[in-house]
Amino acid sequence: MSRLQNLQSRPSLNRGVTLWFTGLPSSGKSTVARTLERALRKWQVPVELLDGDVVRTHLSKGLGFSREDRDTNVKRIGFVCQLLTRHGIVAIASAVSPYRETRDSNRRLIGQYIEIYVKASVAACEKRDVKGLYQLAKQGKIGNFTGVSDPYEEPLKPDVVCETEKESVEESAEKVIQCLEQQGYLAWPEA
C-alpha cells in the first residue's frame, strides 16, 4: 500500500522543511503539490502551500516577467518559506522559478529544502495548457514566456524528479513522501 493510501497511521513531522516544486508552466507542479498538501493535512502535518499564481496575485502584484521581476517573486516566496520552515511547518512552493541561481539562493537561505523538479516536455506542457499561454507566446502575444521565449534552467541535482509524462500524480507525490522519509523529516509509527 502506498503512503498516500494509508489511512490507518500517520507520520510525525520531525522539523520544518520547504518543498520547492519547479518546472515549466503546465508541467504539473501545482497538481502534484496539491495532492501532497492534501495528504499531509489528512495526516495532520502542519503545511502551507504557496502556489505561484496565487502568490503573484497577493504577494507579488505588479511584478512583470522580466528576469529581475521573476527573481524578486521567487525570492519573496523563498522568504515566506524560510519563515514557515523555521516554525516547524512544511512549506510547499509551486512556482516555475526558471533560474537556477535564484533557486540555489533560496536553498541557502532556507537550509531545510527539498528541490522537486517536475519534468515534462514543452509539447506535453502545451497540450495541458488550459489557458492557451503557450500558443499566445508562440504567436508573440506574450513575451518572456518560460519554455518559449525565455529559458528554463533545469536543476542540476534535484532531490526528486517527478516525470509527469511517465507517472501518475500519485506516483509523483509518493516520490516526494519517500524523500521526506529518507531525509528524516517524516517518521512513521512502527507497525
C-alpha positions in Angstrom: 0.0 0.0 0.0 1.3 3.4 -0.9 1.8 6.1 1.8 -0.9 8.2 0.1 -3.5 5.4 0.6 -2.6 4.7 4.2 -5.4 5.9 6.4 -4.6 3.8 9.4 -1.4 5.5 10.6 0.1 8.9 10.2 3.6 10.2 10.3 5.1 12.8 12.6 7.0 15.8 11.3 10.4 16.0 12.9 11.2 19.5 11.7 10.0 22.1 9.2 11.0 21.8 5.6 10.4 23.6 2.3 9.4 21.5 -0.7 10.3 23.6 -3.8 8.4 22.4 -6.9 10.0 23.8 -10.1 9.3 23.1 -13.8 7.9 24.5 -17.0 4.4 26.1 -17.0 1.8 23.4 -17.0 4.3 20.6 -16.2 2.1 19.5 -13.2 3.7 21.4 -10.3 0.5 22.6 -8.7 -1.3 19.3 -9.3 1.4 17.3 -7.5 1.9 19.9 -4.8 -1.9 20.0 -4.0 -2.0 16.2 -3.9 0.9 16.2 -1.4 -0.7 19.1 0.6 -4.0 17.1 0.9 -2.1 14.0 2.2 -0.1 16.0 4.7 -3.3 17.7 6.0 -5.0 14.3 6.2 -2.2 13.2 8.4 -2.4 16.4 10.5 1.1 17.6 9.5 1.3 21.4 9.5 1.6 22.5 5.9 1.1 25.6 3.8 1.0 25.8 0.0 2.4 28.8 -1.8 1.2 28.4 -5.4 2.9 30.7 -7.9 -0.3 32.0 -9.5 -1.8 32.8 -6.1 1.4 34.4 -4.8 1.6 36.7 -7.8 -1.9 37.9 -7.0 -1.3 38.6 -3.3 2.4 38.9 -2.6 3.9 40.0 -5.9 1.2 42.0 -7.5 2.6 44.5 -10.0 5.7 42.4 -10.9 6.1 41.5 -14.5 8.0 38.7 -16.1 11.5 40.2 -16.7 14.3 38.3 -15.2 14.6 40.8 -12.3 10.9 40.6 -11.5 10.9 36.8 -11.7 13.8 36.7 -9.3 12.1 39.1 -6.9 9.0 37.0 -7.0 10.9 33.7 -6.3 12.9 35.4 -3.5 9.7 36.6 -1.9 8.3 33.1 -1.9 11.6 31.8 -0.5 11.5 34.3 2.3 8.0 33.2 3.3 9.0 29.6 3.0 12.0 30.2 5.3 9.7 31.7 8.0 7.3 28.8 7.8 10.1 26.2 7.8 11.8 27.8 10.8 8.5 27.5 12.7 8.2 23.7 12.0 5.8 23.8 9.1 6.1 22.1 5.7 6.1 24.9 3.2 5.2 23.8 -0.3 6.2 26.3 -3.0 5.0 25.6 -6.5 6.4 28.2 -8.9 8.1 28.0 -12.3 11.2 29.6 -10.8 13.1 29.3 -14.1 16.6 30.4 -13.0 18.9 28.1 -11.1 20.8 30.8 -9.3 17.7 32.1 -7.6 16.6 28.6 -6.6 20.0 27.9 -5.2 19.9 31.2 -3.3 16.6 30.1 -1.7 18.2 26.7 -0.8 21.0 28.5 1.1 18.5 30.9 2.8 16.1 28.2 3.9 18.5 25.3 4.6 15.9 22.6 5.1 15.0 22.5 1.5 14.0 19.8 -1.0 14.0 20.7 -4.6 11.5 18.8 -6.7 11.9 19.0 -10.5 8.6 18.4 -12.2 9.8 17.3 -15.6 7.7 17.4 -18.7 8.5 18.3 -22.4 7.3 21.6 -23.8 5.0 19.6 -26.1 3.3 17.9 -23.2 3.0 21.2 -21.3 1.5 22.9 -24.3 -1.2 20.1 -24.5 -2.0 20.6 -20.8 -2.2 24.4 -21.0 -5.8 25.2 -20.4 -5.1 29.0 -20.5 -3.6 28.8 -24.0 -0.5 30.7 -22.9 2.0 28.6 -24.9 0.0 29.4 -28.1 -0.1 33.1 -27.3 3.7 33.1 -26.6 4.4 31.3 -29.9 2.3 34.0 -31.6 4.4 36.7 -30.0 1.5 38.0 -27.9 3.2 37.1 -24.6 6.9 38.0 -24.1 9.4 36.4 -21.8 7.4 33.1 -21.6 9.4 30.3 -20.0 10.0 27.4 -22.4 9.2 29.5 -25.5 10.8 32.9 -25.5 12.6 32.7 -22.1 14.8 29.9 -20.8 14.1 27.4 -18.1 17.3 26.2 -16.4 16.8 22.6 -15.3 18.1 21.8 -11.8 21.5 20.2 -11.8 20.9 18.0 -8.7 17.3 18.0 -7.7 16.3 15.9 -4.7 13.3 14.5 -6.5 12.4 14.3 -10.2 8.7 13.8 -11.0 8.4 12.8 -14.6 4.7 13.7 -15.1 4.6 12.3 -18.7 5.5 8.9 -17.4 4.0 8.6 -13.9 0.7 9.4 -12.3 0.2 12.3 -9.9 0.0 9.8 -7.0 3.4 8.2 -8.1 5.0 11.7 -8.2 3.6 12.6 -4.8 4.8 9.3 -3.4 8.3 10.0 -4.5 8.3 13.2 -2.5 6.9 11.4 0.6 9.7 8.8 0.2 12.3 11.6 0.1 10.8 13.3 3.2 11.2 9.9 5.0 14.7 9.3 3.7 15.9 12.7 4.8 14.3 12.3 8.3 11.6 14.9 8.0 8.7 12.4 8.3 8.7 9.4 10.7 6.0 6.7 10.6 5.0 4.8 13.7 6.3 1.3 14.0 3.8 -1.3 12.7 
